[in-house]
Amino acid sequence: MTIYEVGPRDGLQNESAIVDVAVKAEFIRRLIDAGLSTVETTSFVHPKWVPQLADAAELLAGLDLPAGVRAPVLVPNERGIDRALEAGVREIAIFASATETFAAKNLNSTLDDQFAMFTPTVQRALGEGLAVRGYVSMCYGDPWEGDVPIDQVVKVGARLVELGCHELSLGDTIGVATPGQVRALIAAFGAAGVGVEKLAVHFHDTYGQALANTLTALREGVTTVDSSAGGLGGCPYAESATGNLATEDLLWQLDGLGIETGVDLEKLVSTSGWMATQLGKPSASRVVQALAG
């Protein structure tokens, strides 16, 4: 079971406050000290679009990561690959859309043309020996288009695998998925030849379904779950969204299922409480609220 921690990247990029680079570095160190072995640290998206992560190169230069810790970064294009290689990154992620409207709004592209943008980036990364993860956004619902057809999501994901992505993170970007939809999507990927071993899940908790959806995915054989310490990160496309699945809430569930993760819940709760203080707002994690309150 792999907890793919996204708080320092996906969490902080969706917070309104811009966090000092020293605080970000301390946050990452604390997450690793708590036992998290995969921490998505930052993004090389242009600072104009994500000012919260404009200090990516400075942050990575100041990190002294222990052996065995994976520290992927999000990379949008070939310029991002250049910056990632300069920073010594060995694992990247790219971000695709499952819908036309989100591709236009977020990538300034069409559903098909986004692959022309990704192809040289992925080929360059693979040529340099980097591992590449593919995010697929809007897998269950889109605020402009409504329900997203399963075959459309599978088509996008399968093309990312064909490009060379070793893993697909299926994103419930606006938090509308239900367990039945999760089961159906995983089955559809399997029928298309994309096995469950290549799938990860990424849930938002807008309707309070993130943990139920995660449990469903685990029962279907998924072994990688994205989550964010303290539930950091809202969703700019759904006003009522409460952000990412909180890592502490996920860990509480996994512990109850007898699944070993190697993560120290007490240290993680302490870290999220500390980060909440830095941001000047309470943690969204129910487990943090229960244990630290």
Backbone bond lengths (Angstrom), bond angles and torsions (degrees), N, CA, C in turn:
res aa  C-N    CA-C-N  psi(-1)  N-CA   C-N-CA  omega(-1)  CA-C   N-CA-C  phi
1 M - - - 1.464 - - 1.530 109.16 -
2 T 1.324 117.36 124.40 1.461 122.34 179.20 1.525 110.37 -113.54
3 I 1.318 116.01 123.29 1.461 120.72 169.41 1.524 106.86 -91.18
4 Y 1.314 116.09 117.70 1.465 122.30 -178.55 1.528 106.38 -98.92
5 E 1.330 114.79 96.05 1.470 121.31 -174.50 1.534 110.68 -75.40
6 V 1.342 115.24 123.65 1.471 120.23 -177.36 1.523 113.31 -115.83
7 G 1.334 117.61 6.50 1.462 120.18 -176.22 1.516 115.66 -54.99
8 P 1.335 118.71 -48.32 1.473 118.81 -177.53 1.526 113.83 -65.33
9 R 1.329 117.51 -23.86 1.466 119.58 179.04 1.527 111.15 -104.12
10 D 1.315 117.58 -71.92 1.457 121.03 -175.59 1.520 111.49 -66.66
11 G 1.330 116.25 -34.19 1.458 119.22 178.90 1.516 112.37 -67.65
12 L 1.336 115.96 -56.17 1.471 119.79 -174.18 1.518 112.76 -71.62
13 Q 1.334 118.34 -26.94 1.464 117.71 -178.69 1.533 111.35 -70.88
14 N 1.330 116.73 -19.71 1.456 120.50 179.41 1.525 113.10 -100.38
15 E 1.334 116.62 3.29 1.456 120.39 173.80 1.528 109.06 -86.94
16 S 1.311 116.96 145.52 1.472 120.04 -178.31 1.522 111.56 -70.80
17 A 1.316 117.24 -31.18 1.458 120.80 -178.05 1.524 111.00 -78.75
18 I 1.328 116.56 145.50 1.459 121.78 172.77 1.518 107.72 -97.17
19 V 1.314 116.00 117.74 1.464 122.47 -173.26 1.521 109.70 -89.55
20 D 1.324 116.12 138.49 1.460 121.29 179.18 1.527 110.49 -61.25
21 V 1.325 115.53 145.71 1.465 120.35 -175.27 1.529 111.94 -61.51
22 A 1.315 117.18 -34.00 1.466 119.81 179.19 1.521 110.86 -66.83
23 V 1.312 117.04 -35.56 1.466 121.06 177.48 1.528 110.05 -68.47
24 K 1.326 116.64 -41.19 1.469 120.26 177.39 1.528 110.65 -60.32
25 A 1.310 116.16 -45.19 1.463 120.32 -179.74 1.527 110.87 -61.85
26 E 1.315 116.67 -43.04 1.461 120.54 178.09 1.525 110.95 -64.37
27 F 1.322 117.03 -38.27 1.460 122.40 177.44 1.526 110.35 -59.47
28 I 1.320 116.47 -47.48 1.464 121.04 -179.98 1.525 110.86 -63.90
29 R 1.325 116.60 -43.26 1.470 119.90 178.79 1.522 111.10 -60.85
30 R 1.316 116.82 -41.06 1.465 120.37 180.00 1.534 111.46 -67.33
31 L 1.313 116.42 -39.00 1.464 119.63 178.18 1.527 110.79 -62.37
32 I 1.324 116.20 -42.84 1.460 120.68 178.75 1.523 110.68 -66.62
33 D 1.332 116.78 -40.67 1.464 121.00 178.75 1.524 111.46 -63.56
34 A 1.333 116.45 -27.89 1.467 120.15 177.96 1.519 111.81 -75.97
35 G 1.342 117.06 -10.26 1.451 120.26 175.85 1.513 115.42 113.13
36 L 1.333 117.42 2.05 1.460 119.40 177.92 1.526 109.20 -76.39
37 S 1.320 116.43 126.60 1.461 120.14 -174.58 1.524 113.33 -104.93
38 T 1.331 117.53 -5.70 1.457 122.13 174.51 1.521 107.81 -129.45
39 V 1.320 116.39 112.49 1.468 121.38 -177.02 1.522 109.08 -132.00
40 E 1.319 116.22 111.19 1.465 120.10 176.30 1.529 107.66 -74.07
41 T 1.315 115.58 114.41 1.456 119.77 -164.43 1.520 115.00 -87.43
42 T 1.345 117.74 -38.64 1.463 118.87 -172.97 1.519 109.44 -168.45
43 S 1.320 116.17 -168.13 1.459 121.73 -179.08 1.517 109.64 -141.99
44 F 1.334 115.62 145.08 1.459 120.95 174.60 1.526 111.66 -101.19
45 V 1.330 116.44 28.62 1.457 121.36 169.83 1.524 108.18 -66.91
46 H 1.331 117.19 148.14 1.465 120.93 -177.15 1.532 110.10 -56.14
47 P 1.342 117.51 133.56 1.465 121.40 -178.52 1.530 114.17 -54.98
48 K 1.327 116.85 -25.63 1.466 119.94 178.00 1.525 110.63 -60.13
49 W 1.334 116.49 -35.74 1.459 120.62 -176.51 1.523 112.31 -90.17
50 V 1.328 116.59 -32.53 1.476 119.79 179.89 1.532 108.28 -133.19
51 P 1.333 117.52 76.94 1.476 119.94 -177.56 1.521 113.30 -62.39
52 Q 1.348 116.79 -23.64 1.468 119.69 -179.40 1.529 112.16 -63.22
53 L 1.347 117.05 -22.05 1.466 120.69 -177.07 1.526 111.61 -117.74
54 A 1.314 117.06 25.42 1.469 121.26 -179.22 1.523 112.71 -64.59
55 D 1.324 117.32 -18.14 1.465 122.06 -176.13 1.531 112.18 -95.28
56 A 1.338 117.75 24.31 1.468 121.27 -172.86 1.525 112.93 -54.82
57 A 1.322 116.94 -49.23 1.467 120.08 -177.20 1.527 110.86 -64.16
58 E 1.319 116.63 -42.25 1.466 120.89 179.08 1.524 110.89 -63.88
59 L 1.327 116.60 -41.34 1.459 120.86 179.23 1.524 110.97 -61.04
60 L 1.329 116.64 -50.39 1.462 120.23 -177.23 1.522 111.91 -64.90
61 A 1.337 116.52 -34.76 1.463 120.04 179.21 1.523 111.77 -64.63
62 G 1.325 116.46 -27.30 1.460 120.22 -177.24 1.512 114.56 -93.45
63 L 1.330 116.99 -2.86 1.463 120.08 -179.47 1.520 110.48 -90.43
64 D 1.316 115.56 137.85 1.467 121.73 173.95 1.515 106.39 -119.13
65 L 1.329 115.67 87.11 1.457 120.45 -170.80 1.527 111.62 -78.70
66 P 1.311 117.89 137.29 1.467 120.76 176.75 1.526 110.94 -65.35
67 A 1.300 116.22 155.50 1.462 121.35 176.42 1.528 109.80 -60.40
68 G 1.315 115.47 139.79 1.455 120.38 177.46 1.507 115.11 90.06
69 V 1.324 117.88 -7.05 1.464 120.93 178.89 1.522 109.36 -89.48
70 R 1.329 116.31 128.00 1.460 121.56 175.43 1.518 108.93 -87.78
71 A 1.327 116.23 132.09 1.471 120.42 -177.67 1.527 109.67 -132.80
72 P 1.340 118.23 67.50 1.461 120.90 -178.93 1.520 112.51 -67.15
73 V 1.328 115.52 158.75 1.464 121.92 175.08 1.525 108.70 -131.50
74 L 1.320 115.90 153.16 1.460 120.79 176.03 1.522 109.14 -83.50
75 V 1.330 116.02 133.33 1.470 121.88 -177.75 1.526 109.14 -130.60
76 P 1.331 119.07 126.07 1.463 120.20 -175.51 1.522 115.31 -91.52
77 N 1.331 117.38 -23.25 1.465 119.60 -170.37 1.534 109.58 -161.79
78 E 1.347 115.52 -174.80 1.468 119.76 -177.37 1.521 112.67 -66.36
79 R 1.312 117.47 -34.09 1.468 119.06 175.53 1.527 109.98 -62.14
80 G 1.314 115.48 -37.63 1.458 119.56 176.25 1.517 112.11 -63.24
81 I 1.346 116.32 -36.81 1.469 120.01 176.43 1.528 110.21 -63.05
82 D 1.316 117.03 -43.23 1.465 120.36 177.79 1.521 110.42 -55.25
83 R 1.312 115.86 -47.85 1.470 120.69 -178.48 1.528 111.16 -66.52
84 A 1.330 116.24 -37.89 1.467 119.78 179.43 1.522 110.98 -65.26
85 L 1.330 116.65 -42.81 1.459 120.10 178.97 1.520 111.20 -65.24
86 E 1.328 117.17 -40.54 1.463 121.26 177.09 1.526 110.75 -59.14
87 A 1.348 115.83 -32.61 1.467 120.74 -177.82 1.529 112.48 -87.35
88 G 1.338 117.04 -2.43 1.459 119.87 179.03 1.506 115.00 80.99
89 V 1.331 117.11 17.91 1.460 121.04 -179.57 1.525 110.29 -69.13
90 R 1.338 116.84 142.11 1.469 121.15 179.98 1.528 112.40 -116.60
91 E 1.312 117.43 -3.11 1.464 120.19 -179.37 1.518 108.82 -147.11
92 I 1.345 115.74 131.26 1.458 119.74 -179.57 1.526 110.43 -126.47
93 A 1.325 114.90 169.57 1.455 121.73 173.24 1.520 108.59 -133.62
94 I 1.334 115.94 146.11 1.459 121.38 172.75 1.524 107.84 -116.25
95 F 1.331 116.49 161.10 1.461 121.31 -169.30 1.521 109.76 -126.65
96 A 1.338 116.94 109.03 1.462 122.08 -178.13 1.525 110.58 -109.98
97 S 1.317 114.73 163.37 1.456 121.14 178.37 1.512 110.59 -112.01
98 A 1.334 116.14 144.77 1.459 121.10 175.30 1.523 111.89 -94.00
99 T 1.347 117.73 -1.15 1.465 120.37 -179.07 1.524 111.35 -131.39
100 E 1.327 115.02 153.39 1.464 121.21 179.83 1.530 111.42 -63.31
101 T 1.328 116.96 -45.42 1.461 119.79 -173.95 1.516 111.87 -65.65
102 F 1.339 116.48 -43.50 1.460 118.40 -179.96 1.523 111.09 -69.35
103 A 1.329 117.59 -34.26 1.463 120.49 175.61 1.527 109.84 -60.66
104 A 1.326 116.33 -40.56 1.459 120.20 179.46 1.519 111.61 -68.40
105 K 1.317 116.83 -44.14 1.465 121.10 -174.86 1.528 112.73 -76.32
106 N 1.334 116.81 -36.97 1.458 119.99 -173.50 1.527 113.01 -97.89
107 L 1.338 116.44 -29.65 1.465 120.46 -175.23 1.522 112.91 -117.55
108 N 1.342 116.88 -3.66 1.465 121.06 -176.26 1.524 110.37 53.08
109 S 1.339 115.26 46.49 1.456 121.38 -174.08 1.519 108.84 -146.81
110 T 1.323 115.83 179.41 1.455 121.59 170.48 1.515 108.58 -104.70
111 L 1.333 115.40 171.54 1.456 119.92 -178.65 1.525 110.77 -59.13
112 D 1.323 117.39 -41.45 1.462 120.86 179.87 1.526 112.54 -79.09
113 D 1.338 116.22 -42.11 1.470 119.58 -174.69 1.517 113.37 -67.98
114 Q 1.340 117.93 -19.62 1.462 118.64 179.53 1.532 111.02 -60.45
115 F 1.321 117.21 -27.88 1.467 119.79 -178.86 1.528 112.03 -72.46
116 A 1.323 116.39 -29.37 1.464 119.44 174.73 1.526 109.87 -65.56
117 M 1.326 116.04 -31.09 1.463 120.96 177.50 1.531 111.00 -75.05
118 F 1.331 116.84 -39.45 1.456 120.42 -177.41 1.522 113.51 -74.10
119 T 1.328 117.07 -34.87 1.457 120.96 -170.07 1.520 114.18 -53.67
120 P 1.349 120.26 -52.84 1.466 118.35 -179.51 1.522 112.74 -65.56
121 T 1.339 116.54 -31.18 1.462 120.47 178.82 1.521 110.60 -65.39
122 V 1.335 116.16 -47.72 1.462 120.11 -179.01 1.526 110.61 -67.91
123 Q 1.327 117.26 -42.94 1.464 119.98 179.83 1.521 111.12 -61.00
124 R 1.319 116.45 -42.05 1.468 120.36 178.57 1.530 110.19 -63.28
125 A 1.327 116.44 -44.92 1.463 120.11 -179.42 1.517 111.50 -61.91
126 L 1.327 116.51 -46.99 1.460 120.00 -179.73 1.521 110.98 -63.93
127 G 1.335 116.66 -37.43 1.461 120.47 177.82 1.513 113.01 -63.64
128 E 1.331 115.88 -27.24 1.466 121.00 178.35 1.524 112.09 -91.71
129 G 1.335 116.03 4.73 1.457 120.25 177.19 1.514 115.14 82.65
130 L 1.336 117.31 16.02 1.453 120.77 179.33 1.525 110.73 -86.33
131 A 1.310 116.96 147.96 1.462 122.17 171.44 1.524 107.78 -84.62
132 V 1.328 116.04 144.59 1.463 120.48 -176.78 1.522 110.13 -126.15
133 R 1.326 115.25 124.94 1.465 122.33 174.16 1.524 108.65 -102.09
134 G 1.324 117.26 146.37 1.453 121.09 176.61 1.521 111.30 -115.13
135 Y 1.326 116.34 122.61 1.461 120.73 170.76 1.523 108.66 -89.48
136 V 1.319 117.35 137.22 1.456 122.04 170.91 1.529 107.35 -117.61
137 S 1.315 116.70 114.65 1.466 121.11 -177.48 1.523 111.14 -92.58
138 M 1.332 115.67 162.06 1.468 123.53 177.85 1.532 112.42 57.34
139 C 1.324 116.46 43.96 1.467 120.16 -175.69 1.530 113.47 -73.03
140 Y 1.318 117.89 -23.15 1.467 120.00 -174.83 1.521 113.20 -118.74
141 G 1.305 116.06 -29.62 1.453 119.79 -178.98 1.513 110.21 -160.91
142 D 1.322 115.40 150.40 1.460 122.78 -178.39 1.533 106.72 -128.85
143 P 1.343 119.25 132.87 1.468 120.15 -175.36 1.521 113.67 -64.55
144 W 1.330 117.14 -18.86 1.460 120.92 179.74 1.530 112.15 -101.29
145 E 1.324 117.25 -31.69 1.460 120.75 -174.13 1.529 113.67 -106.70
146 G 1.321 117.50 -11.51 1.454 120.06 -178.30 1.520 112.10 80.37
147 D 1.327 116.47 -144.94 1.466 120.84 -178.88 1.527 110.45 -60.24
148 V 1.329 116.07 140.00 1.465 121.42 -178.32 1.534 108.59 -103.82
149 P 1.330 117.96 125.64 1.462 120.42 179.96 1.531 111.76 -59.12
150 I 1.324 116.18 135.53 1.463 121.26 -178.23 1.523 111.35 -58.71
151 D 1.339 117.16 -42.22 1.461 118.70 -177.06 1.516 112.23 -64.93
152 Q 1.323 116.55 -27.22 1.465 120.64 177.52 1.527 110.63 -69.75
153 V 1.330 116.46 -42.40 1.462 121.60 177.63 1.523 110.45 -63.46
154 V 1.324 116.22 -44.70 1.458 120.86 -178.75 1.527 110.51 -64.04
155 K 1.319 117.45 -39.51 1.465 120.90 179.30 1.523 110.90 -60.53
156 V 1.328 116.62 -44.96 1.466 120.61 179.24 1.524 110.12 -64.42
157 G 1.328 116.93 -47.92 1.455 120.04 -178.28 1.516 112.82 -62.87
158 A 1.332 116.64 -42.13 1.470 120.42 -179.56 1.526 111.07 -63.67
159 R 1.327 117.18 -35.59 1.462 119.72 178.42 1.526 111.19 -68.04
160 L 1.318 117.09 -33.79 1.469 119.98 176.14 1.524 110.70 -66.69
161 V 1.319 116.69 -39.13 1.464 120.24 176.77 1.526 109.87 -64.13
162 E 1.327 116.51 -42.61 1.467 120.44 178.35 1.527 111.52 -61.35
163 L 1.322 116.62 -33.40 1.468 120.34 177.69 1.519 111.85 -67.78
164 G 1.338 116.76 -26.20 1.461 119.72 179.60 1.512 115.22 126.90
165 C 1.341 117.79 8.25 1.468 119.44 177.05 1.533 109.43 -69.27
166 H 1.315 116.36 130.41 1.468 119.99 -178.64 1.515 112.28 -82.73
167 E 1.355 116.24 -15.80 1.455 120.08 -176.79 1.523 109.00 -150.38
168 L 1.346 115.91 143.32 1.462 122.01 175.79 1.522 108.90 -114.32
169 S 1.314 116.63 126.98 1.450 121.19 173.41 1.523 107.70 -101.06
170 L 1.333 116.39 114.59 1.464 122.24 -175.35 1.523 109.09 -89.88
171 G 1.330 115.62 109.72 1.449 120.72 -170.55 1.520 114.89 -95.92
172 D 1.328 114.81 125.43 1.468 121.43 170.11 1.521 106.70 -91.81
173 T 1.317 115.92 75.45 1.462 122.79 -165.28 1.521 113.71 -59.73
174 I 1.338 117.82 -35.19 1.462 119.52 -179.58 1.530 112.02 -109.21
175 G 1.323 116.27 8.51 1.463 119.93 170.50 1.515 115.93 71.27
176 V 1.349 117.36 36.63 1.467 120.20 -176.90 1.528 113.50 -106.33
177 A 1.322 118.37 -1.98 1.464 120.97 -175.91 1.521 111.80 -66.69
178 T 1.334 114.78 154.25 1.458 122.62 173.14 1.529 108.02 -126.16
179 P 1.330 118.29 161.57 1.464 120.14 -177.32 1.525 114.41 -54.57
180 G 1.327 117.97 -38.48 1.454 119.91 179.35 1.514 112.23 -63.33
181 Q 1.331 116.91 -39.06 1.463 121.00 177.96 1.519 110.92 -67.40
182 V 1.314 116.66 -38.60 1.471 121.12 179.48 1.522 109.73 -62.59
183 R 1.311 116.22 -46.87 1.472 120.78 179.58 1.526 110.48 -60.82
184 A 1.328 117.13 -42.72 1.460 121.31 -177.62 1.526 111.55 -66.70
185 L 1.335 117.21 -39.11 1.465 119.94 -178.65 1.526 111.00 -68.74
186 I 1.317 117.44 -42.55 1.462 120.68 178.98 1.526 110.00 -62.64
187 A 1.322 116.60 -41.28 1.459 120.72 178.73 1.525 110.83 -63.98
188 A 1.329 116.63 -39.41 1.463 120.50 -179.37 1.521 111.27 -65.74
189 F 1.316 117.19 -37.95 1.468 119.61 175.88 1.526 109.83 -64.09
190 G 1.314 117.33 -41.96 1.453 120.21 178.66 1.518 111.98 -60.82
191 A 1.326 116.34 -42.07 1.461 120.83 179.15 1.522 111.82 -64.69
192 A 1.347 116.16 -26.23 1.461 121.08 179.54 1.522 112.44 -89.22
193 G 1.327 116.96 3.72 1.454 120.74 176.97 1.517 115.23 91.58
194 V 1.344 117.08 8.43 1.466 121.03 176.47 1.522 107.15 -103.11
195 G 1.310 116.33 101.31 1.457 121.32 -173.94 1.514 113.72 -68.82
196 V 1.322 114.93 159.80 1.457 120.75 -177.09 1.524 111.69 -62.81
197 E 1.340 117.33 -23.07 1.469 120.00 179.43 1.529 112.06 -67.21
198 K 1.320 117.36 -15.87 1.465 120.69 178.03 1.528 112.78 -95.89
199 L 1.336 117.54 -1.86 1.454 121.16 -172.76 1.529 112.62 -104.00
200 A 1.318 114.21 139.64 1.462 122.51 168.73 1.521 106.92 -124.60
201 V 1.321 117.05 162.36 1.473 120.15 179.58 1.519 110.25 -123.89
202 H 1.335 114.44 148.35 1.463 122.30 -174.18 1.527 107.08 -141.16
203 F 1.332 115.84 101.33 1.467 120.27 -174.41 1.526 112.48 -110.57
204 H 1.337 113.87 143.76 1.459 121.52 167.31 1.526 107.78 -104.00
205 D 1.325 116.06 158.51 1.466 120.18 -168.70 1.523 113.29 -110.21
206 T 1.323 117.28 31.40 1.455 122.15 -175.76 1.526 112.52 -53.50
207 Y 1.316 117.45 -43.59 1.461 122.38 -178.59 1.524 112.41 -107.27
208 G 1.335 116.18 17.30 1.459 120.14 176.69 1.517 114.67 72.27
209 Q 1.336 117.20 22.29 1.458 121.03 -175.17 1.529 114.49 -105.01
210 A 1.325 117.91 0.44 1.471 120.13 -171.46 1.526 112.46 -59.29
211 L 1.309 118.65 -46.63 1.466 120.36 -178.94 1.523 111.84 -69.37
212 A 1.332 117.61 -39.12 1.464 120.54 177.24 1.530 110.18 -63.43
213 N 1.330 115.96 -41.70 1.461 119.91 178.70 1.528 111.14 -65.42
214 T 1.329 115.93 -39.04 1.461 120.53 178.76 1.516 110.99 -63.90
215 L 1.324 116.85 -45.19 1.463 120.67 179.21 1.531 110.51 -60.54
216 T 1.319 116.51 -40.14 1.465 120.56 177.31 1.522 110.63 -61.38
217 A 1.338 116.42 -45.66 1.467 120.15 179.61 1.525 111.19 -61.96
218 L 1.313 117.24 -40.43 1.466 120.63 178.35 1.523 110.53 -62.18
219 R 1.319 116.86 -41.45 1.459 120.56 179.84 1.525 111.98 -67.71
220 E 1.332 116.29 -22.46 1.466 120.82 176.68 1.523 111.97 -87.22
221 G 1.337 117.13 -1.54 1.454 120.87 174.88 1.512 116.25 106.23
222 V 1.336 118.33 0.52 1.470 120.93 177.11 1.523 109.06 -68.26
223 T 1.337 116.71 137.00 1.462 120.04 -178.53 1.525 113.16 -122.68
224 T 1.333 118.04 5.52 1.462 121.26 176.08 1.528 109.14 -126.41
225 V 1.318 115.95 124.55 1.463 121.61 -178.48 1.520 109.31 -126.07
226 D 1.329 116.42 127.75 1.463 121.47 174.70 1.523 109.29 -80.98
227 S 1.314 116.32 140.35 1.465 120.35 175.18 1.514 109.06 -157.24
228 S 1.317 115.18 166.42 1.462 121.33 -174.87 1.525 109.94 -128.60
229 A 1.315 117.48 124.76 1.464 121.59 -179.13 1.523 110.57 -54.45
230 G 1.314 115.26 128.48 1.460 119.65 179.57 1.510 114.09 73.27
231 G 1.345 117.87 5.81 1.467 120.16 -176.83 1.511 112.74 69.87
232 L 1.335 116.91 25.17 1.463 120.62 -177.80 1.514 111.42 -58.92
233 G 1.313 115.41 145.00 1.455 121.74 172.72 1.511 112.27 100.88
234 G 1.302 115.97 121.89 1.452 120.35 173.27 1.513 109.27 -90.08
235 C 1.308 116.00 -166.40 1.463 120.98 173.92 1.517 107.67 -128.83
236 P 1.337 118.04 114.14 1.461 120.17 -176.27 1.519 113.76 -69.12
237 Y 1.328 117.71 -6.94 1.465 120.42 -176.27 1.524 112.88 -104.48
238 A 1.320 116.53 -0.09 1.459 120.63 177.02 1.520 107.94 -145.82
239 E 1.321 116.64 110.41 1.469 120.63 -171.78 1.517 112.98 -60.02
240 S 1.331 117.71 -30.59 1.457 120.37 -177.22 1.522 112.99 -88.76
241 A 1.328 117.36 -0.55 1.464 120.17 -176.50 1.521 111.03 -63.88
242 T 1.324 115.41 137.17 1.460 120.25 179.88 1.519 112.49 -99.59
243 G 1.314 116.01 9.12 1.456 118.42 174.50 1.501 113.57 96.45
244 N 1.325 113.88 -166.93 1.458 121.15 -176.18 1.522 112.51 -70.10
245 L 1.319 115.03 156.79 1.454 120.32 168.97 1.525 108.58 -54.82
246 A 1.329 116.86 128.34 1.461 120.94 -178.74 1.528 110.31 -74.72
247 T 1.320 116.13 134.48 1.462 120.68 -178.75 1.528 111.08 -60.66
248 E 1.322 117.19 -38.14 1.466 120.17 179.86 1.528 111.45 -64.17
249 D 1.336 116.62 -39.96 1.461 120.27 179.71 1.531 109.89 -66.61
250 L 1.329 115.89 -40.46 1.468 120.78 175.66 1.520 110.55 -61.88
251 L 1.332 116.64 -45.00 1.459 120.82 -177.25 1.530 111.25 -64.36
252 W 1.323 117.14 -38.56 1.463 120.99 177.73 1.526 109.87 -60.28
253 Q 1.335 116.20 -42.85 1.461 120.10 178.57 1.527 111.52 -65.64
254 L 1.322 116.33 -46.01 1.463 120.27 -178.92 1.521 111.33 -62.86
255 D 1.331 116.97 -41.83 1.465 120.11 177.22 1.525 110.33 -59.05
256 G 1.338 116.03 -41.64 1.458 120.64 179.92 1.519 113.18 -66.19
257 L 1.332 115.84 -25.48 1.461 120.62 177.90 1.531 112.27 -87.04
258 G 1.333 115.99 -3.91 1.456 120.31 -179.04 1.513 113.49 78.58
259 I 1.335 116.52 21.56 1.460 121.21 179.96 1.526 109.40 -92.83
260 E 1.310 116.22 120.53 1.461 121.53 -178.86 1.529 110.74 -78.54
261 T 1.323 116.61 131.30 1.464 121.10 179.40 1.520 113.20 -121.82
262 G 1.324 116.85 -18.51 1.455 120.25 -176.66 1.515 113.90 76.76
263 V 1.334 117.64 7.79 1.458 121.77 -178.73 1.523 109.74 -97.95
264 D 1.321 115.59 134.50 1.460 122.59 179.73 1.532 108.41 -88.18
265 L 1.324 116.65 108.09 1.465 121.13 -176.01 1.526 112.03 -61.55
266 E 1.312 117.15 -40.36 1.465 120.63 -178.87 1.525 110.94 -61.79
267 K 1.332 116.95 -43.57 1.469 120.47 178.08 1.523 111.30 -66.39
268 L 1.322 116.06 -37.49 1.456 119.78 -179.26 1.521 111.08 -67.75
269 V 1.310 117.23 -42.11 1.466 121.35 177.17 1.523 110.23 -61.27
270 S 1.332 116.28 -42.93 1.459 120.56 177.98 1.524 111.54 -61.28
271 T 1.334 116.13 -41.31 1.463 121.42 179.69 1.525 111.02 -64.42
272 S 1.315 117.17 -44.17 1.456 120.41 -179.40 1.528 111.56 -68.52
273 G 1.323 116.48 -35.44 1.460 119.35 175.06 1.513 111.57 -63.93
274 W 1.334 115.76 -41.93 1.471 120.85 177.08 1.529 110.67 -62.02
275 M 1.348 116.85 -44.31 1.457 120.34 -179.04 1.519 111.24 -66.45
276 A 1.309 117.29 -37.09 1.463 120.54 177.38 1.520 110.71 -60.70
277 T 1.335 116.27 -38.23 1.461 120.50 176.76 1.524 110.94 -63.95
278 Q 1.330 116.59 -40.77 1.471 120.59 178.51 1.529 111.12 -61.78
279 L 1.326 115.71 -35.72 1.462 120.75 -178.53 1.525 112.53 -86.05
280 G 1.318 116.60 -13.05 1.460 120.16 179.12 1.516 113.66 72.59
281 K 1.324 117.19 32.76 1.463 121.31 -179.60 1.514 108.73 -151.41
282 P 1.321 118.99 153.24 1.468 120.76 -179.58 1.514 111.94 -70.81
283 S 1.321 115.87 153.90 1.460 121.06 176.73 1.521 110.10 -67.50
284 A 1.339 115.66 142.17 1.473 120.29 178.03 1.517 112.24 -82.70
285 S 1.330 117.54 -11.16 1.463 120.93 -178.08 1.527 110.95 -71.12
286 R 1.339 115.56 128.96 1.457 119.16 178.20 1.525 111.05 -68.03
287 V 1.333 117.23 -34.27 1.465 120.75 179.48 1.528 110.39 -69.24
288 V 1.337 116.89 -40.66 1.463 119.57 176.22 1.529 109.62 -61.63
289 Q 1.318 117.18 -43.34 1.460 120.73 179.58 1.530 111.24 -61.35
290 A 1.344 115.45 -39.77 1.456 119.90 -177.75 1.524 112.73 -71.83
291 L 1.334 116.89 -41.55 1.463 120.63 -174.09 1.519 113.25 -87.56
292 A 1.328 116.36 -29.18 1.471 118.64 -177.76 1.511 112.13 -98.40
293 G 1.346 115.86 -12.43 1.451 119.34 -175.85 1.505 112.67 -78.93
